[in-house]
């Protein structure tokens, strides 16, 4: 490529939402780089005011059609924090099961349909299926297994309806859960193959010293509960989140950018969870990771596809464990009293931590709401990755470099609908 | 349409959550068969390859909320032979149409530190308000089986079979006890378009209207029934002011119960 040029991706494909990238190169150096988010704003935090606390799970689910369960879980846990409610026993286990379903569905959607085509040089999974039909078919079947968990427990895969503050509207009969077991066991085996398959892909030699941030729980691979920890020593309760993290509003983005005060950009999602919580993975997931040549940490964002595969395997294993120990709770939900107050929650969406905070009045009305989605926490990190990724690759053709930049962004499975919407790459060279 | 050529499909996105277009990728069993008979020519969420128009069939997700989008939809109409809107946002303005009942500048100040960076319209409006739409498929999210049915009807040149009755009919068919009668749970089922297979009542909760108003809904009678069940004016207003708040029958009914 010429030393003065602009790389432009008008509309970044295979991500959820609308965004672009513009890199201006001058004298062989990056003069300017912007991940441009033009997803139109939708104002959830505005119109949640004046709604009842019980409506938040269904309303916030509509922020993202890819990870509605995450929004339901974070909002429900935040409301339960206001009312002093703590889930235990099998009601709590069922929430983990629902989340496992979403992780499987979302991770496989990304690994197979959105990310793998980059590594194999196809514009999309359908064309990839022409040459690798069995790979794509197995991926679709695996994705479907995740969706079936969400379907059964949530009622439908997109915007499920069965979760509520206190528990569930209805718990389906045991035999319907047991019916999922056979497929989940197939899925667990298939996921081992996915880990193998993804580990054979070619990865650019690219690592950075990230500050990884994830939820961590003493007894389990954290989904809904735990403390927020980081690879640089942070260890806080979820209600201290805003003391340590802030959001900035930049001109080129309808998504806010997050910042760890005093530290800067940070990294959330599969790589962060894997690195911080490796010891909590189940033996089968650890074994597969080891067989794939993965260490106990991972600093190469391109390898997030392997980590998603490992987490998918873990989620299948965890779902099997939960279903095998099925016990019907006495009642689908626990009762509680409505009182006013502030509640915070962080849960692990497939793409990383999702923070919700609500202030509720004594009649149960939402007075203020704050939502920090995972993608807006990763936006700055994505930009910083590109600052390091692009310069050593300027000798490549513009088309090749543009595609590689897109791939570097897709490492994060960015969900711009959440953070706002879609990506557009725009590389400008003077 | 040239019968020897695969029809070209495009998927377009406006203000939305991406869930309705995801329904296409969620057709796991049918996806590859679907790609056998339809050329996926422009679908950025799934592919970086773009084949230029004209498109035989365009699926439009999302509502119009910016002046740029209000222009863009006209270009899409010009490139599309058959244009179908999918989901609550595209067919009614969606949940983000709640701004239509408030002052959007106030919302801007709540969400963004620099409201002056944001360019947005005062209202979130359905696609139909801007261009001619050939077919509307409802739901928040849409039912993927209905999506497959409409596309297949289009391919065969026949009318799609998409029921227009209320959720109540589906409840009766499934043998669900009525949640309003049996548990006094307020339910929007009698005025809501079918399509979810009576999902919420099957899970012991009242319908919250995510497929929008059915044809000729008697919203006022239902609201009265809710009052009899003890619902407050505010509850009734919020019920109609949900995912289809800007669809006329729901909008009007919600306004009746506004303070």
Interface residues (C-beta under 8 A of the other chain):
Chain A: X11 X12 X13 X14 X15 X16 X17 X18 X39 X40 X41 X42 X43 X44 X45 X46 X47 X49 X51 X52 X55 X58 X59 X62 X63 X64 X65 X66 X68 X109 X113 X114 X123 X124 X125 X126 X127 X129 X133 X136 X137 X140 X141 X143 X144 X147 X155 X156 X157 X158 X159 X161 X162 X164 X169 X170 X247 X248 X249 X250 X251 X254 X256 X403 X406 X415 X417 X421 X422
Chain B: X13 X14 X15 X16 X17 X18 X19 X20 X21 X22 X23 X25 X26 X28 X29 X31 X32 X35 X40 X43 X44 X45 X46 X47 X48 X49 X65 X66 X69 X94 X95 X96 X98 X99 X102 X104 X106 X107 X108 X110 X111 X112 X113 X114 X117 X118 X120 X140 X141 X196 X199 X200 X202 X203 X204 X205 X208 X210 X238 X242 X243
